[in-house]
Amino acid sequence: MTKQQFDLLMIHSGMLQDGVSSEGAIAYIMLMDDNDKIDIAWLIKKVGAAKKSSLYKDAQYKRQHGIDSILLGV
């Protein structure tokens, strides 16, 4: 486990402690631009998150289309 993977696992665990679902935590993590796709894929496999979750798909779409343009309406 790399340092980045450990950090993602701790972020995910913290979100679970705050009451966020596992898929929701993955979606939030995906929206953070500083994460490597390989590390996110590792996290999904590690925690057993459902790739077909609507939250996962929304996060993937927003990341591909730029979250800033969506939030700012540009």
Secondary structure, 3 states (H helix, E strand, C coil): CCHHHHHHHHHHHHHHHCCCCHHHHHHHHHHCCCCCHHHHHHHHHHHCCCCCCHHHHHHHHHHHHCHHHHHHCC
